[in-house]
């Protein structure tokens, strides 16, 4: 079983983010990282999954600031969305091959689909990253963004067995933005109040 988690990065002040999350009424831990960079870890449901979109929409709309959601699934794939003014403006997927969905059609034939589109027979199955545009991530960088370092992290690096571990790649993406990864490299399930004494745990309303 691989590693799965969901996190949110907000490019705004800590107090403002706490206020915005509280106003939204959705439970989450809010953690200051550096000045004007804040981690938000939504509480998980009984299946250990956190819903990031409602908080990203509410916070980006209320604060008029960029918000980045990251979802690591089973150590295989990272999916990120950038939000501005309550709307998603950019999508990144670390490897499209990992989100292809097999299904059986009405004739009993097994097919593949991606984002609801059935892939025609004979067409190569998509693979590799989608949306590996470093400029989409620069609003979250601290200081002058290093575009070469950001794109290298988005493209990933394989180990000796040819595998890209999604949680390691996610950590590399965070570090490429000049941020310490601790608060963003695991979700609510890995949160420790002793590690982040300044964090605020916002309850549901």
Buried (B, 14 or more C-beta within 10 A) or exposed (E): EEBBBBBBBBBBBBEBBBBBBBEBEBBBBBBBBEEBBBBBBBBBEEEEBBBBBEBBBBBBBBBEBBBBBBBBBEBBBBBBBBBBBBEBEBEBBBBBBBBBEEEEEEEEEEBBEBEEEEBEEEEEEBEEBBBBBBEBBBBBBBEEBBBEBBBBBBBBEEEEEEEBBBBBBBBBBBBBBBBBBBBBBBBBBBBEEEEBEEBBBBEEE
